[in-house]
Amino acid sequence: MELRNEEEILEAKGVDISLKDLSNKLEEFAKARDWEKYHSPRNLLLAMVGEVGELSEIFQWRGEVDKGLPNWKESDKEHLGEELSDVLLYLIRLADICGIDLGDAAARKIVKNAIKYPPKVMF
């Protein structure tokens, strides 16, 4: 289901959405615009790197920032959310095009990291 207007977008705002749901929406979006021919792994990776650059620019001259960004304007937080979303959406699309179940891969990686980096035991 593709969101068609601002009202539908606002209604969807508070809804939990899975990686699979996002994947399906991205596939529909690309098909509707005949963009699939451009969605090679290389092209998607380069587009994602460009978005990471845009994300980096937001933090470039701010120095360290506090958790939760309490001193940021709402418009700056909104811009940050947009750039984070761009990176996430390209990552999901890249994983799909490469045949990787990103949710499964991430869950497995968390388990591997837990084994590799066990918690410190305090006595």
C-alpha positions in Angstrom: 0.0 0.0 0.0 1.5 3.3 -1.1 0.7 6.4 1.0 -1.0 8.9 -1.3 -1.5 12.0 0.7 -0.4 13.9 3.7 -3.4 12.7 5.8 -2.5 9.0 5.2 1.2 9.8 6.1 0.1 11.4 9.4 -2.2 8.5 10.2 0.7 6.1 9.6 3.1 8.1 11.8 2.5 6.4 15.1 2.2 2.9 13.7 4.9 0.3 14.4 6.3 -1.0 11.1 8.5 -4.0 10.5 11.5 -4.2 8.2 9.5 -6.5 6.0 6.7 -3.8 5.8 9.2 -1.2 4.8 10.8 -3.6 2.3 7.4 -4.2 0.7 6.7 -0.4 0.5 10.1 0.3 -1.0 9.6 -2.4 -3.6 6.1 -1.1 -4.5 7.5 2.5 -4.7 10.3 1.4 -7.1 8.0 -0.6 -9.3 5.5 2.2 -9.6 8.2 4.5 -10.9 10.0 1.9 -13.0 13.1 2.5 -10.9 14.0 -1.2 -10.4 16.5 -1.1 -13.3 18.5 1.5 -11.3 18.5 -0.5 -8.1 21.7 -2.5 -8.5 23.7 -3.3 -5.3 26.4 -0.8 -6.4 23.9 2.0 -7.1 22.1 1.5 -3.9 25.3 1.4 -1.9 26.5 4.6 -3.4 23.2 6.3 -2.8 23.3 5.2 0.8 26.9 6.5 1.2 25.7 9.9 -0.1 22.9 9.9 2.5 25.4 9.0 5.2 27.3 12.1 4.1 24.2 14.2 4.4 23.6 12.7 7.9 27.2 13.5 8.9 26.8 17.1 7.8 24.1 17.6 10.5 26.7 16.8 13.2 29.8 18.2 11.5 30.2 21.5 13.4 28.2 20.7 16.6 30.9 19.0 18.6 29.5 16.4 21.1 25.8 16.5 21.6 23.7 15.3 24.6 21.6 12.2 24.4 18.1 13.0 23.3 19.3 16.3 21.7 17.7 18.5 24.3 19.2 21.7 22.9 18.2 21.1 19.3 15.3 22.9 17.6 12.4 20.6 16.5 13.2 21.5 12.9 16.7 20.2 13.3 15.4 17.0 14.9 13.0 16.5 12.0 15.8 17.0 9.5 17.9 14.4 11.4 15.0 12.0 11.3 14.7 12.4 7.5 18.4 11.8 6.9 18.4 8.8 9.3 15.4 7.4 7.4 17.1 7.9 4.0 20.0 5.8 5.3 17.7 3.1 6.7 15.6 2.9 3.6 18.6 2.5 1.3 20.0 -0.1 3.6 16.8 -2.1 3.6 16.5 -1.9 -0.2 20.2 -2.9 -0.6 19.7 -5.9 1.6 16.6 -7.0 -0.3 18.3 -6.6 -3.7 21.2 -8.7 -2.4 18.8 -11.4 -1.0 19.7 -10.7 2.6 17.0 -10.9 5.3 18.2 -7.9 7.3 16.1 -8.6 10.4 17.4 -12.1 10.6 21.0 -11.0 9.9 20.8 -8.3 12.5 19.4 -10.7 15.1 22.1 -13.2 14.4 24.8 -10.5 14.6 23.5 -9.4 18.1 23.9 -13.0 19.3 27.5 -13.2 17.8 28.4 -9.9 19.5 27.0 -11.1 22.8 29.3 -14.1 22.6 32.3 -12.1 21.4 31.8 -9.4 24.0 30.3 -11.0 27.2 29.2 -8.7 30.0 31.8 -7.9 32.7 31.1 -9.7 35.9 31.5 -7.5 39.0 32.4 -9.2 42.3 
